[in-house]
Amino acid sequence: MSSRPHRLSAAVVQRWLFVVTILAMAMRLVAAYSLSKWVPRPGCHKLAFKRTIKINGCKPFDVHLNGCRGHCPSWTVPPSVKQADAEQTTDNKFVTYATCCRMTEHELVR
């Protein structure tokens, strides 16, 4: 009895590769969508939120506010030769640059 290896036809291999490619793309889209909610975007983004104010003896009421949310990009580098010569101190071995998230405009919320 001769045992020859079973060979797949080119059409079967193409269909299998197509299905695997589609599944991989779908998984990548789902992962990208779900991570986009959790991975912070650079910069500052306005966010509306509601707070309930409760004062003894008064009826509670809601206040609608705007706030900022986001992460502040920052980086640290060695000082340039000019900066090091100008300061002439050995305490500043690095220069740090950073931005902050803050409200800069007034806006009525309805």
URNOR-V927836 format. One line per field, one symbol per residue. psi: psi as a letter, one per 40 degrees, with the letter a starting at -180 (. if undefined). A space follows every 10 residues. Layout:
# URNOR-V927836
psi=???
This chain:
# URNOR-V927836
psi=hhhiihhiid dddddddddd dddddddddd ddddddddhh iiahhhhhih ihhhhheihi iihhiiiiii ihhiihiiii dddddddfie dgeihhhiii hiheihhhh.
